[in-house]
Amino acid sequence: MRKIGMAFVGAGFLSDKYAGCYRKNPHVELVAVSSKTEEHAKAFAKNTG
């Protein structure tokens, strides 16, 4: 089965929680993040892999 690409709009508190759930699913791949600030997006990407 191929993976589903998941993108996040916003890199706040809830995004971290959802990303943790999606990361546990072997059929989902986190592929993108968007945020108001570049530093938040980079931190989210670093923390979620």
GUBA-231892 format. One record per residue: residue in one letter; x, y negated, z of N, C-alpha, C in turn. Coordinates in steps of 0.05 Angstrom, whole numbers, plus 5000, padded with zeros to 4 digits. Layout:
// residues N
AXYZXYZXYZ...
END
This chain:
// residues 49
M501750245000500050005000501849755000R501149564984502749314983502049125005K503948955012503548765034501948525025I500448405044499048155040500747935050G501147725034502747495042501047305059M501947225082500547045100502046785102A500646565100501746295103500346155126F501745985140500545835162500645535155V498345415159498145125157497945015185G500144885194500344805222502144995236A503844885253505845045267505645005297G503144985307502744935336502445185352F501345155376501145365396499545605385L497245565373495645785363497045935340S498545795324499945925302501946125312D503246065334505046255346503646505355K501246465367499746695377498746875353Y497646745332496746895309499147035295A501346895293503647015279504547265294G504447265320505247505335503447745329C500847685325498947905318499448005290Y499847815271500347895243502948045240R504947965256507548095254507448385261K505548465278505248745286503948915264N502748785245501348935224503348995201P503849245195505749315174504949235146H502449155142501449085116501348785111V502448635130502448335128505348235128E505948045111508547915110508147615113L509447495132509347205135511147075114V509946915096511446805073511746505073A510146355088510346065086509145935111V510145685116508945525138509045235129S507045085138506844805132506244665159S507444435162507044275187507243985181K506243815199506543525196509543445197T511043595213513943525215515643765206E517743705193519643905183520844065206E521443935228522644075251520744285263H518244225264516244425274516144665255A516044605230515944825210518445005212K520744875214523245035216523345195242A522445085264522445225289520445465288F518145425276516245635273517445865256A518645795234519845985216522046145230K523746005246525946135260524846325282N522746245296521546415317519946645307T518846625283517146845274518647025254G521046955246522547125229522047065201
END
